[in-house]
């Protein structure tokens, strides 16, 4: 289960505990993004660069930016914007 902290329209999801426990939560993230409202901003935190997660978000039509906050802490940002509607 995803632990989502809402801050206005920003959904902050810290995936580090799940990933470090050996889980692969990207499909849960994709489902959450698909079900979220247009205008939702997603801030995802991971312990390493999650290339499959980034590619999947881009495949959904989202523009993704990545910040390396520390060697073991990456922040992935994207927004479900009204011009990019999902077909998947």
C-alpha positions in Angstrom: 0.0 0.0 0.0 1.2 3.5 -0.9 1.7 6.0 1.9 0.5 9.2 0.4 0.7 12.5 2.2 -1.4 15.2 0.6 -0.3 18.9 0.7 -2.9 20.8 -1.2 -2.8 19.3 -4.7 0.6 17.8 -4.1 0.7 14.0 -3.5 3.9 13.2 -1.7 4.8 9.5 -1.9 7.9 8.2 -0.1 8.7 4.9 -1.9 12.0 4.4 -0.2 10.8 2.0 2.6 9.0 -0.2 0.0 11.9 -0.3 -2.4 14.4 -1.0 0.3 12.2 -3.9 1.5 12.5 -5.4 -2.0 9.1 -4.3 -3.3 8.5 -2.9 -6.8 5.7 -0.4 -6.3 5.7 1.2 -9.7 2.4 -0.4 -10.8 0.7 0.9 -7.6 2.0 4.4 -8.5 0.7 4.1 -12.0 -2.8 3.1 -10.8 -2.7 6.0 -8.2 -1.7 8.5 -10.9 -4.4 7.2 -13.2 -7.1 7.6 -10.5 -6.0 11.0 -9.4 -7.6 14.3 -10.4 -6.3 16.4 -13.2 -3.9 19.0 -11.7 -2.5 16.7 -9.1 1.2 17.2 -8.6 3.2 14.1 -7.7 6.4 14.1 -5.7 7.9 10.6 -5.4 10.9 9.8 -3.2 13.1 6.8 -4.1 16.5 5.5 -2.8 17.9 5.2 -6.3 17.1 6.4 -9.9 14.0 4.4 -10.8 14.3 4.1 -14.6 11.3 1.8 -15.0 9.1 4.1 -12.9 10.2 7.1 -14.9 9.6 5.4 -18.2 6.2 4.2 -17.1 5.2 7.7 -16.1 6.4 9.1 -19.4 4.5 6.3 -21.2 1.4 7.7 -19.5 2.1 11.0 -21.1 3.6 12.8 -18.2 6.7 15.0 -18.2 9.1 13.9 -15.4 11.9 15.8 -13.7 14.3 14.2 -11.3 16.4 15.8 -8.5 19.2 13.9 -6.8 18.9 15.1 -3.2 21.6 12.7 -1.9 23.4 9.6 -3.2 20.5 7.5 -1.9 17.6 9.9 -2.3 16.0 10.9 -5.5 12.8 13.1 -6.0 10.7 12.5 -9.1 8.3 15.2 -9.9 5.4 15.3 -12.4 1.9 16.7 -12.8 -1.2 15.1 -14.2 -2.1 18.0 -16.5 -5.3 18.6 -18.3 -3.8 18.4 -21.8 -2.4 14.9 -21.3 -5.2 12.4 -20.9 -4.3 8.8 -20.3 -5.3 6.1 -22.8 -3.6 3.2 -20.9 
